[in-house]
């Protein structure tokens, strides 16, 4: 559970990451913020939260 919480924290703020996973996490975060409707759908809670 602790690792899951850490992962979500990194997704929320990936800009200070270092190491080999940093580019992948930044790319994932960019994709989520550019296309929030792909997470749950247009107008749903998750989409509105990301926007």
PDB file of N, CA, C and O in Angstrom, chain B, residues numbered from 101:
ATOM      1  N   UNK B 101       0.822  -1.180   0.000  1.00  0.00           N
ATOM      2  CA  UNK B 101       0.000   0.000   0.000  1.00  0.00           C
ATOM      3  C   UNK B 101       0.876   1.258   0.000  1.00  0.00           C
ATOM      4  O   UNK B 101       0.565   2.246  -0.665  1.00  0.00           O
ATOM      5  N   UNK B 102       1.952   1.203   0.741  1.00  0.00           N
ATOM      6  CA  UNK B 102       2.865   2.345   0.804  1.00  0.00           C
ATOM      7  C   UNK B 102       3.463   2.650  -0.573  1.00  0.00           C
ATOM      8  O   UNK B 102       3.573   3.816  -0.953  1.00  0.00           O
ATOM      9  N   UNK B 103       3.848   1.616  -1.319  1.00  0.00           N
ATOM     10  CA  UNK B 103       4.425   1.807  -2.661  1.00  0.00           C
ATOM     11  C   UNK B 103       3.390   2.380  -3.625  1.00  0.00           C
ATOM     12  O   UNK B 103       3.725   3.192  -4.488  1.00  0.00           O
ATOM     13  N   UNK B 104       2.146   1.963  -3.483  1.00  0.00           N
ATOM     14  CA  UNK B 104       1.084   2.483  -4.327  1.00  0.00           C
ATOM     15  C   UNK B 104       0.880   3.976  -4.060  1.00  0.00           C
ATOM     16  O   UNK B 104       0.730   4.762  -4.995  1.00  0.00           O
ATOM     17  N   UNK B 105       0.874   4.356  -2.800  1.00  0.00           N
ATOM     18  CA  UNK B 105       0.743   5.766  -2.436  1.00  0.00           C
ATOM     19  C   UNK B 105       1.913   6.574  -2.983  1.00  0.00           C
ATOM     20  O   UNK B 105       1.724   7.682  -3.484  1.00  0.00           O
ATOM     21  N   UNK B 106       3.114   6.027  -2.889  1.00  0.00           N
ATOM     22  CA  UNK B 106       4.301   6.704  -3.425  1.00  0.00           C
ATOM     23  C   UNK B 106       4.181   6.895  -4.936  1.00  0.00           C
ATOM     24  O   UNK B 106       4.516   7.958  -5.460  1.00  0.00           O
ATOM     25  N   UNK B 107       3.706   5.869  -5.630  1.00  0.00           N
ATOM     26  CA  UNK B 107       3.552   5.949  -7.077  1.00  0.00           C
ATOM     27  C   UNK B 107       2.563   7.040  -7.470  1.00  0.00           C
ATOM     28  O   UNK B 107       2.833   7.813  -8.389  1.00  0.00           O
ATOM     29  N   UNK B 108       1.427   7.115  -6.792  1.00  0.00           N
ATOM     30  CA  UNK B 108       0.455   8.161  -7.096  1.00  0.00           C
ATOM     31  C   UNK B 108       1.006   9.549  -6.767  1.00  0.00           C
ATOM     32  O   UNK B 108       0.698  10.516  -7.463  1.00  0.00           O
ATOM     33  N   UNK B 109       1.802   9.654  -5.735  1.00  0.00           N
ATOM     34  CA  UNK B 109       2.430  10.933  -5.404  1.00  0.00           C
ATOM     35  C   UNK B 109       3.390  11.355  -6.505  1.00  0.00           C
ATOM     36  O   UNK B 109       3.466  12.535  -6.847  1.00  0.00           O
ATOM     37  N   UNK B 110       4.112  10.409  -7.055  1.00  0.00           N
ATOM     38  CA  UNK B 110       5.044  10.710  -8.156  1.00  0.00           C
ATOM     39  C   UNK B 110       4.284  11.126  -9.407  1.00  0.00           C
ATOM     40  O   UNK B 110       4.736  12.009 -10.136  1.00  0.00           O
ATOM     41  N   UNK B 111       3.145  10.510  -9.664  1.00  0.00           N
ATOM     42  CA  UNK B 111       2.329  10.906 -10.811  1.00  0.00           C
ATOM     43  C   UNK B 111       1.788  12.321 -10.630  1.00  0.00           C
ATOM     44  O   UNK B 111       1.677  13.077 -11.594  1.00  0.00           O
ATOM     45  N   UNK B 112       1.456  12.671  -9.403  1.00  0.00           N
ATOM     46  CA  UNK B 112       0.921  13.998  -9.132  1.00  0.00           C
ATOM     47  C   UNK B 112       1.975  15.081  -9.284  1.00  0.00           C
ATOM     48  O   UNK B 112       1.647  16.209  -9.652  1.00  0.00           O
ATOM     49  N   UNK B 113       3.237  14.760  -9.009  1.00  0.00           N
ATOM     50  CA  UNK B 113       4.317  15.746  -9.104  1.00  0.00           C
ATOM     51  C   UNK B 113       5.601  15.058  -9.561  1.00  0.00           C
ATOM     52  O   UNK B 113       6.466  14.762  -8.737  1.00  0.00           O
ATOM     53  N   UNK B 114       5.738  14.799 -10.861  1.00  0.00           N
ATOM     54  CA  UNK B 114       6.898  14.045 -11.352  1.00  0.00           C
ATOM     55  C   UNK B 114       8.113  14.906 -11.670  1.00  0.00           C
ATOM     56  O   UNK B 114       9.135  14.372 -12.102  1.00  0.00           O
ATOM     57  N   UNK B 115       8.040  16.196 -11.475  1.00  0.00           N
ATOM     58  CA  UNK B 115       9.072  17.087 -12.009  1.00  0.00           C
ATOM     59  C   UNK B 115      10.395  17.023 -11.264  1.00  0.00           C
ATOM     60  O   UNK B 115      11.409  17.448 -11.819  1.00  0.00           O
ATOM     61  N   UNK B 116      10.441  16.527 -10.065  1.00  0.00           N
ATOM     62  CA  UNK B 116      11.709  16.436  -9.340  1.00  0.00           C
ATOM     63  C   UNK B 116      12.296  15.021  -9.356  1.00  0.00           C
ATOM     64  O   UNK B 116      13.239  14.729  -8.620  1.00  0.00           O
ATOM     65  N   UNK B 117      11.743  14.152 -10.189  1.00  0.00           N
ATOM     66  CA  UNK B 117      12.232  12.771 -10.269  1.00  0.00           C
ATOM     67  C   UNK B 117      13.575  12.686 -10.982  1.00  0.00           C
ATOM     68  O   UNK B 117      13.891  13.487 -11.861  1.00  0.00           O
ATOM     69  N   UNK B 118      14.345  11.697 -10.578  1.00  0.00           N
ATOM     70  CA  UNK B 118      15.617  11.398 -11.232  1.00  0.00           C
ATOM     71  C   UNK B 118      15.632   9.912 -11.535  1.00  0.00           C
ATOM     72  O   UNK B 118      14.808   9.164 -11.011  1.00  0.00           O
ATOM     73  N   UNK B 119      16.537   9.486 -12.356  1.00  0.00           N
ATOM     74  CA  UNK B 119      16.676   8.067 -12.628  1.00  0.00           C
ATOM     75  C   UNK B 119      16.028   7.657 -13.933  1.00  0.00           C
ATOM     76  O   UNK B 119      15.499   8.476 -14.683  1.00  0.00           O
ATOM     77  N   UNK B 120      16.090   6.365 -14.175  1.00  0.00           N
ATOM     78  CA  UNK B 120      15.640   5.840 -15.464  1.00  0.00           C
ATOM     79  C   UNK B 120      14.131   5.889 -15.665  1.00  0.00           C
ATOM     80  O   UNK B 120      13.670   5.903 -16.807  1.00  0.00           O
ATOM     81  N   UNK B 121      13.353   5.915 -14.591  1.00  0.00           N
ATOM     82  CA  UNK B 121      11.900   5.963 -14.732  1.00  0.00           C
ATOM     83  C   UNK B 121      11.346   7.374 -14.916  1.00  0.00           C
ATOM     84  O   UNK B 121      10.193   7.532 -15.316  1.00  0.00           O
ATOM     85  N   UNK B 122      12.132   8.380 -14.638  1.00  0.00           N
ATOM     86  CA  UNK B 122      11.654   9.764 -14.693  1.00  0.00           C
ATOM     87  C   UNK B 122      11.046  10.128 -16.048  1.00  0.00           C
ATOM     88  O   UNK B 122       9.943  10.673 -16.074  1.00  0.00           O
ATOM     89  N   UNK B 123      11.708   9.855 -17.172  1.00  0.00           N
ATOM     90  CA  UNK B 123      11.101  10.226 -18.460  1.00  0.00           C
ATOM     91  C   UNK B 123       9.774   9.502 -18.717  1.00  0.00           C
ATOM     92  O   UNK B 123       8.842  10.095 -19.260  1.00  0.00           O
ATOM     93  N   UNK B 124       9.688   8.249 -18.336  1.00  0.00           N
ATOM     94  CA  UNK B 124       8.454   7.490 -18.558  1.00  0.00           C
ATOM     95  C   UNK B 124       7.312   8.039 -17.711  1.00  0.00           C
ATOM     96  O   UNK B 124       6.188   8.158 -18.199  1.00  0.00           O
ATOM     97  N   UNK B 125       7.579   8.370 -16.465  1.00  0.00           N
ATOM     98  CA  UNK B 125       6.536   8.901 -15.596  1.00  0.00           C
ATOM     99  C   UNK B 125       6.100  10.285 -16.067  1.00  0.00           C
ATOM    100  O   UNK B 125       4.913  10.606 -16.025  1.00  0.00           O
ATOM    101  N   UNK B 126       7.043  11.103 -16.513  1.00  0.00           N
ATOM    102  CA  UNK B 126       6.680  12.418 -17.054  1.00  0.00           C
ATOM    103  C   UNK B 126       5.833  12.270 -18.317  1.00  0.00           C
ATOM    104  O   UNK B 126       4.867  13.009 -18.506  1.00  0.00           O
ATOM    105  N   UNK B 127       6.187  11.326 -19.172  1.00  0.00           N
ATOM    106  CA  UNK B 127       5.415  11.092 -20.393  1.00  0.00           C
ATOM    107  C   UNK B 127       3.991  10.637 -20.063  1.00  0.00           C
ATOM    108  O   UNK B 127       3.030  11.084 -20.689  1.00  0.00           O
ATOM    109  N   UNK B 128       3.866   9.758 -19.090  1.00  0.00           N
ATOM    110  CA  UNK B 128       2.547   9.294 -18.660  1.00  0.00           C
ATOM    111  C   UNK B 128       1.726  10.441 -18.083  1.00  0.00           C
ATOM    112  O   UNK B 128       0.545  10.580 -18.403  1.00  0.00           O
ATOM    113  N   UNK B 129       2.333  11.254 -17.246  1.00  0.00           N
ATOM    114  CA  UNK B 129       1.648  12.400 -16.656  1.00  0.00           C
ATOM    115  C   UNK B 129       1.209  13.388 -17.727  1.00  0.00           C
ATOM    116  O   UNK B 129       0.093  13.907 -17.678  1.00  0.00           O
ATOM    117  N   UNK B 130       2.080  13.648 -18.690  1.00  0.00           N
ATOM    118  CA  UNK B 130       1.723  14.542 -19.795  1.00  0.00           C
ATOM    119  C   UNK B 130       0.531  13.992 -20.578  1.00  0.00           C
ATOM    120  O   UNK B 130      -0.382  14.741 -20.926  1.00  0.00           O
ATOM    121  N   UNK B 131       0.536  12.698 -20.853  1.00  0.00           N
ATOM    122  CA  UNK B 131      -0.564  12.087 -21.603  1.00  0.00           C
ATOM    123  C   UNK B 131      -1.877  12.177 -20.827  1.00  0.00           C
ATOM    124  O   UNK B 131      -2.924  12.449 -21.415  1.00  0.00           O
ATOM    125  N   UNK B 132      -1.831  11.955 -19.527  1.00  0.00           N
ATOM    126  CA  UNK B 132      -3.041  12.027 -18.705  1.00  0.00           C
ATOM    127  C   UNK B 132      -3.603  13.444 -18.697  1.00  0.00           C
ATOM    128  O   UNK B 132      -4.814  13.630 -18.822  1.00  0.00           O
ATOM    129  N   UNK B 133      -2.733  14.446 -18.551  1.00  0.00           N
ATOM    130  CA  UNK B 133      -3.224  15.821 -18.494  1.00  0.00           C
ATOM    131  C   UNK B 133      -3.664  16.333 -19.865  1.00  0.00           C
ATOM    132  O   UNK B 133      -4.540  17.193 -19.945  1.00  0.00           O
ATOM    133  N   UNK B 134      -3.077  15.823 -20.931  1.00  0.00           N
ATOM    134  CA  UNK B 134      -3.491  16.238 -22.270  1.00  0.00           C
ATOM    135  C   UNK B 134      -4.787  15.569 -22.718  1.00  0.00           C
ATOM    136  O   UNK B 134      -5.527  16.133 -23.524  1.00  0.00           O
ATOM    137  N   UNK B 135      -5.069  14.372 -22.205  1.00  0.00           N
ATOM    138  CA  UNK B 135      -6.249  13.614 -22.616  1.00  0.00           C
ATOM    139  C   UNK B 135      -6.976  13.013 -21.400  1.00  0.00           C
ATOM    140  O   UNK B 135      -7.080  11.792 -21.280  1.00  0.00           O
ATOM    141  N   UNK B 136      -7.471  13.866 -20.508  1.00  0.00           N
ATOM    142  CA  UNK B 136      -8.109  13.339 -19.291  1.00  0.00           C
ATOM    143  C   UNK B 136      -9.352  12.500 -19.580  1.00  0.00           C
ATOM    144  O   UNK B 136      -9.722  11.646 -18.774  1.00  0.00           O
ATOM    145  N   UNK B 137      -9.995  12.732 -20.714  1.00  0.00           N
ATOM    146  CA  UNK B 137     -11.193  11.964 -21.043  1.00  0.00           C
ATOM    147  C   UNK B 137     -10.891  10.500 -21.335  1.00  0.00           C
ATOM    148  O   UNK B 137     -11.808   9.680 -21.366  1.00  0.00           O
ATOM    149  N   UNK B 138      -9.629  10.158 -21.550  1.00  0.00           N
ATOM    150  CA  UNK B 138      -9.252   8.773 -21.816  1.00  0.00           C
ATOM    151  C   UNK B 138      -9.156   7.950 -20.525  1.00  0.00           C
ATOM    152  O   UNK B 138      -9.025   6.727 -20.584  1.00  0.00           O
ATOM    153  N   UNK B 139      -9.219   8.604 -19.368  1.00  0.00           N
ATOM    154  CA  UNK B 139      -9.141   7.891 -18.098  1.00  0.00           C
ATOM    155  C   UNK B 139     -10.482   7.240 -17.764  1.00  0.00           C
ATOM    156  O   UNK B 139     -10.536   6.041 -17.489  1.00  0.00           O
ATOM    157  N   UNK B 140     -11.563   8.021 -17.788  1.00  0.00           N
ATOM    158  CA  UNK B 140     -12.859   7.463 -17.439  1.00  0.00           C
ATOM    159  C   UNK B 140     -13.936   7.824 -18.457  1.00  0.00           C
ATOM    160  O   UNK B 140     -14.874   7.054 -18.662  1.00  0.00           O
ATOM    161  N   UNK B 141     -13.816   8.955 -19.081  1.00  0.00           N
ATOM    162  CA  UNK B 141     -14.818   9.382 -20.048  1.00  0.00           C
ATOM    163  C   UNK B 141     -15.171  10.845 -19.847  1.00  0.00           C
ATOM    164  O   UNK B 141     -14.862  11.433 -18.811  1.00  0.00           O
ATOM    165  N   UNK B 142     -15.802  11.410 -20.820  1.00  0.00           N
ATOM    166  CA  UNK B 142     -16.149  12.825 -20.800  1.00  0.00           C
ATOM    167  C   UNK B 142     -17.145  13.142 -19.688  1.00  0.00           C
ATOM    168  O   UNK B 142     -18.185  12.494 -19.562  1.00  0.00           O
ATOM    169  N   UNK B 143     -16.806  14.152 -18.882  1.00  0.00           N
ATOM    170  CA  UNK B 143     -17.721  14.631 -17.857  1.00  0.00           C
ATOM    171  C   UNK B 143     -17.747  13.841 -16.561  1.00  0.00           C
ATOM    172  O   UNK B 143     -18.414  14.257 -15.614  1.00  0.00           O
ATOM    173  N   UNK B 144     -17.050  12.724 -16.485  1.00  0.00           N
ATOM    174  CA  UNK B 144     -17.048  11.932 -15.254  1.00  0.00           C
ATOM    175  C   UNK B 144     -16.145  12.578 -14.204  1.00  0.00           C
ATOM    176  O   UNK B 144     -15.345  13.460 -14.513  1.00  0.00           O
ATOM    177  N   UNK B 145     -16.289  12.123 -12.962  1.00  0.00           N
ATOM    178  CA  UNK B 145     -15.561  12.720 -11.841  1.00  0.00           C
ATOM    179  C   UNK B 145     -14.052  12.742 -12.076  1.00  0.00           C
ATOM    180  O   UNK B 145     -13.414  13.778 -11.890  1.00  0.00           O
ATOM    181  N   UNK B 146     -13.477  11.617 -12.480  1.00  0.00           N
ATOM    182  CA  UNK B 146     -12.022  11.550 -12.675  1.00  0.00           C
ATOM    183  C   UNK B 146     -11.563  12.546 -13.733  1.00  0.00           C
ATOM    184  O   UNK B 146     -10.546  13.219 -13.562  1.00  0.00           O
ATOM    185  N   UNK B 147     -12.307  12.635 -14.810  1.00  0.00           N
ATOM    186  CA  UNK B 147     -11.957  13.561 -15.890  1.00  0.00           C
ATOM    187  C   UNK B 147     -11.983  15.000 -15.396  1.00  0.00           C
ATOM    188  O   UNK B 147     -11.055  15.764 -15.662  1.00  0.00           O
ATOM    189  N   UNK B 148     -13.030  15.371 -14.684  1.00  0.00           N
ATOM    190  CA  UNK B 148     -13.130  16.739 -14.155  1.00  0.00           C
ATOM    191  C   UNK B 148     -12.025  17.026 -13.152  1.00  0.00           C
ATOM    192  O   UNK B 148     -11.497  18.137 -13.113  1.00  0.00           O
ATOM    193  N   UNK B 149     -11.673  16.043 -12.344  1.00  0.00           N
ATOM    194  CA  UNK B 149     -10.611  16.223 -11.362  1.00  0.00           C
ATOM    195  C   UNK B 149      -9.271  16.474 -12.047  1.00  0.00           C
ATOM    196  O   UNK B 149      -8.518  17.351 -11.623  1.00  0.00           O
ATOM    197  N   UNK B 150      -8.968  15.729 -13.084  1.00  0.00           N
ATOM    198  CA  UNK B 150      -7.706  15.903 -13.809  1.00  0.00           C
ATOM    199  C   UNK B 150      -7.657  17.246 -14.501  1.00  0.00           C
ATOM    200  O   UNK B 150      -6.612  17.895 -14.532  1.00  0.00           O
ATOM    201  N   UNK B 151      -8.791  17.672 -15.063  1.00  0.00           N
ATOM    202  CA  UNK B 151      -8.825  18.958 -15.746  1.00  0.00           C
ATOM    203  C   UNK B 151      -8.602  20.087 -14.778  1.00  0.00           C
ATOM    204  O   UNK B 151      -8.598  21.251 -15.178  1.00  0.00           O
TER     205      UNK B 151
END
